[in-house]
Amino acid sequence: MEPADGLADLVATEYPEVRLSNMTLAPATREKLERVLQEQRQRDLLESRGFAPLHRLLLTGPPGTGKSMTASALAAELSLPLVTIRIDALISKYTGETTTKLRIVFDAMACPRTVYLFDDFFDEFGAIGAWQMAGSDIVDARRILTMFLSFLDDTQPESLIIAVTDHRSLLDDALLRRFDAVIPYALPDSPQALDLLRHRLAAMNTSTVSWNEIAEHVKGLSHAGLVRAAESAAKRAILSESDSLSTAALITALGEHRRIHHLTGFSIGA
């Protein structure tokens, strides 16, 4: 897909291969995403009856819970490119420049059919929904947000538009209502965490791992944190010329990533 004039510097395009089946998700979240896919795949039928498919999504939840990966999975499931908006390039110190760039991005959404990802767009403003800024910044932020919502309202269901935020509590109800669906993400529960660890460690010999014991050490870690812990433990074993993983080694890796989480306030990974 060739970017429209002025668009190339604002986006990054890829063709993901990850699928929803590769992701560990809460049943309710998976059900909502399957509905999005069903409506998108049968959009012609819906439109013939005067209905638009779900196409404006807001994914909310803690860092590392799979929100951005979901955009990749939806693009792959629909055999569409994923275009991620580069927020650092989009946001300018001049409000007029930012709104002009927003117009370029939204104009491109008319054709061809694509999945567009605004990753942490709202978070970039620092409590944009709560308007906790001072001086002229609050006026500029309101103008940018108003323009964004105006463009969003005018979008046609040809493309799938996904916005991601770590801080739903900072967004007001008026903003949330502009999306067709608000899909919440949460930290994995114990069964989901163990499933994720087993999947990532499938290439290792885990026959001696006590999963009941591991279950006591996964609480509070995100999907990304769990994956990084599993990878860390596996690589240590491999570099020690072993394909076997012990319970103690995995617990140690989980503990290290838990300490990183507490120190930074975020889990490792996106």
C-alpha positions in Angstrom: 0.0 0.0 0.0 1.5 3.3 -1.1 1.0 6.1 1.5 -1.0 9.1 0.5 0.8 12.4 0.1 2.1 13.7 3.4 1.1 10.4 5.1 4.4 8.5 4.9 6.1 10.4 7.7 3.1 9.9 10.0 2.6 6.2 9.9 4.3 2.8 10.0 2.8 0.1 7.9 3.1 -3.7 8.4 1.3 -6.9 7.6 1.0 -8.8 10.9 0.8 -12.6 11.1 -0.3 -13.0 14.8 -3.8 -14.4 15.2 -6.4 -14.1 18.0 -5.8 -17.8 18.6 -2.2 -17.0 19.5 -3.4 -14.6 22.3 -4.4 -15.4 25.9 -7.5 -13.3 26.5 -10.3 -13.2 28.9 -13.4 -15.0 27.5 -15.5 -11.8 27.5 -12.8 -9.9 25.7 -12.3 -12.6 23.1 -16.1 -12.7 22.5 -16.2 -9.0 21.8 -13.3 -9.2 19.3 -15.0 -12.2 17.6 -18.1 -10.1 17.2 -16.0 -7.3 15.6 -14.5 -9.8 13.1 -17.9 -11.2 12.3 -19.4 -7.8 11.5 -16.4 -6.8 9.5 -16.5 -10.0 7.5 -20.2 -9.6 6.8 -20.2 -5.8 6.4 -21.8 -5.9 3.0 -24.8 -7.8 4.4 -25.2 -5.4 7.2 -24.8 -2.3 5.0 -27.4 -3.8 2.6 -29.9 -3.6 5.5 -28.9 -0.1 6.5 -26.5 -1.0 9.4 -22.8 -0.2 9.8 -20.4 -2.8 11.2 -18.4 -2.1 14.3 -15.4 -0.1 13.1 -14.4 2.4 15.8 -12.9 0.6 18.8 -11.3 1.8 22.0 -9.2 -0.8 23.8 -8.5 0.1 27.5 -6.5 -1.5 30.3 -3.1 -1.8 32.0 0.1 -1.8 30.0 1.2 -5.2 28.7 -2.2 -6.8 28.5 -2.3 -7.2 24.7 -4.1 -4.2 23.4 -1.7 -3.2 20.7 -1.2 -6.9 19.8 -5.0 -7.1 19.3 -4.8 -4.6 16.5 -2.2 -6.7 14.8 -4.3 -9.8 15.3 -7.4 -8.2 13.9 -5.5 -7.0 10.8 -4.1 -10.5 10.2 -7.6 -12.1 10.7 -9.0 -9.7 8.1 -6.0 -10.0 5.8 -5.5 -6.2 6.0 -2.4 -4.0 6.5 -1.9 -2.5 9.9 -1.1 1.2 9.8 0.1 2.6 13.2 -0.1 6.3 13.6 3.2 7.7 14.8 2.0 9.9 17.7 5.4 11.6 18.0 5.2 12.7 14.4 1.5 13.6 14.6 1.6 15.9 17.7 3.2 19.3 17.0 3.7 22.3 19.4 1.5 24.1 16.9 -2.2 23.2 17.1 -2.8 24.0 13.4 0.0 21.6 12.3 -1.4 18.8 14.4 -5.0 19.2 13.1 -3.6 19.3 9.5 -1.8 16.1 10.1 -4.9 14.6 11.6 -6.9 15.5 8.5 -4.3 13.8 6.3 -4.5 10.6 8.4 -8.3 10.5 8.4 -8.6 11.4 4.7 -6.5 8.3 4.0 -9.0 6.1 5.8 -11.5 6.4 3.1 -9.6 4.0 0.8 -8.1 1.4 0.6 -9.5 -0.8 3.4 -7.0 -0.9 6.3 -6.7 -1.3 10.1 -5.5 2.0 11.7 -4.0 2.1 15.2 -3.8 5.1 17.4 -1.6 3.7 20.1 -1.7 5.8 23.4 -3.1 8.8 21.5 -5.1 10.1 24.4 -2.3 9.3 26.9 0.1 11.4 25.0 -1.7 14.5 26.2 -1.4 13.6 29.8 -5.0 13.2 31.2 -6.5 14.8 28.1 -10.0 13.7 29.0 -9.7 15.2 32.5 -8.2 18.5 31.1 -5.6 18.7 33.8 -3.3 21.1 31.9 -2.7 24.7 32.5 -2.7 27.9 30.4 -3.0 27.7 26.6 -2.1 24.0 26.6 -5.7 23.2 27.8 -7.2 25.2 24.9 -4.9 23.6 22.4 -5.6 20.1 23.7 -9.4 20.7 23.5 -9.1 21.9 19.9 -7.1 18.8 18.9 -9.4 16.5 20.7 -12.5 18.2 19.2 -11.0 17.9 15.7 -10.1 14.2 16.3 -13.6 13.4 17.4 -15.1 15.3 14.5 -13.0 13.3 12.1 -13.8 10.1 13.9 -17.6 10.8 13.6 -17.2 11.2 9.9 -15.4 8.0 9.2 -16.9 5.4 7.0 -16.9 1.7 7.9 -14.4 0.8 5.2 -11.5 0.8 7.6 -11.2 -0.4 11.2 -10.0 2.3 13.5 -8.5 1.3 16.9 -7.5 3.6 19.7 -5.6 2.3 22.7 -5.3 3.8 26.2 -3.8 2.7 29.5 -6.0 5.1 31.4 -9.7 4.8 30.8 -10.5 6.7 34.0 -9.1 9.8 32.4 -11.5 9.8 29.5 -15.0 11.2 30.0 -18.2 9.5 29.0 -18.8 11.9 26.0 -15.5 10.7 24.5 -16.2 7.1 25.2 -19.6 7.3 23.4 -17.9 8.2 20.1 -16.6 4.7 19.8 -18.7 1.8 18.5 -17.2 -0.5 21.2 -15.1 0.1 24.3 -13.3 -3.2 25.0 -11.6 -3.6 28.5 -8.4 -5.6 29.1 -7.2 -6.8 32.4 -4.2 -8.6 34.0 -4.4 -12.3 33.4 -5.9 -14.5 36.1 -3.9 -17.6 37.3 -5.2 -20.1 34.7 -4.6 -17.6 31.9 -1.1 -16.8 33.2 -0.2 -20.5 33.3 -1.6 -21.1 29.8 0.5 -18.2 28.5 3.7 -19.5 30.2 3.2 -23.0 28.9 2.6 -21.7 25.4 5.8 -19.6 25.4 7.8 -22.4 26.9 6.5 -25.1 24.5 10.0 -25.6 23.1 11.5 -26.3 26.6 11.3 -29.4 28.8 9.0 -28.4 31.6 8.2 -31.9 32.9 9.6 -31.1 36.3 7.9 -27.7 36.7 5.3 -27.6 39.5 2.6 -25.5 37.9 0.6 -25.4 41.1 3.6 -23.7 42.8 4.1 -21.4 39.8 0.5 -20.3 40.1 1.4 -18.7 43.5 3.9 -16.4 41.8 2.0 -15.0 38.7 -0.5 -12.6 40.4 -0.1 -9.0 39.3 2.0 -9.6 36.2 0.8 -8.6 32.8 0.8 -10.8 29.7 4.0 -9.1 28.5 5.7 -9.4 31.9 4.9 -13.1 31.9 6.2 -13.6 28.4 9.4 -11.8 29.3 9.9 -13.8 32.5 9.4 -17.1 30.5 11.9 -16.0 27.9 14.4 -15.0 30.5 14.2 -18.3 32.3 14.4 -20.3 29.0 17.4 -18.4 27.7 19.3 -18.9 30.9 18.7 -22.6 30.7 19.7 -22.8 27.1 23.0 -20.8 27.7 23.7 -23.3 30.5 23.4 -26.0 27.8 20.1 -27.4 29.1 16.7 -27.7 27.5 15.1 -28.4 30.9 13.5 -25.7 33.1 13.1 -26.0 36.8 10.3 -24.6 39.0 12.9 -22.6 41.0 14.4 -21.0 37.8 10.9 -19.9 36.6 10.0 -18.5 40.0 13.2 -16.6 40.1 12.5 -15.0 36.6 8.9 -14.2 37.6 10.2 -12.5 40.8 12.7 -10.4 38.8 10.0 -9.1 36.5 7.7 -8.5 39.4 10.4 -6.2 41.0 10.8 -4.4 37.7 7.1 -3.9 37.6 7.0 -2.4 41.1 10.0 -0.2 40.4 8.7 1.3 37.2 5.0 1.1 37.7 4.8 -0.7 34.3 5.3 -4.2 33.1 8.1 -4.9 30.6 6.7 -5.0 27.1 3.9 -3.3 25.2 
